[in-house]
Amino acid sequence: MAPSKPIFIAQTATTSDDKTGSSQSAKDQWLRDAYAYLTAAGVRGILYFNLNKKCDWAFYSASGQRNEGYKAAVTNPAFGYVSPADLAQTNLSNLTNRGTTRN
């Protein structure tokens, strides 16, 4: 459709809830796999739904705890991290050349 345009994922998330209960390791694996796939597909930005609403979508809690799968996924140098506060003040066109990750 527009091969020269960068792809941004507007919202994604995962939960540890499954049909047998809860599996934090499955959530961590989904994060690793999804971010690896999206990197290989050339995705330039991902906005993650970081709220616990009806289930445990968040990867980052107010207490500072982060999912290991998320931490492992974003160590890929293709990703740069922008906090929600910084994102509100960021020109998104500047994000296409970021390569550092803040964990």
Secondary structure, DSSP 8 states (H G I E B T S, - for coil): --TTS-EEEEEE---SEETTEE-HHHHHHHHHHHHHHHHHTTEEEEEE----SSS---SB-TTS-B-HHHHHHTTSTT-----HHHHTT--GGGGGG------
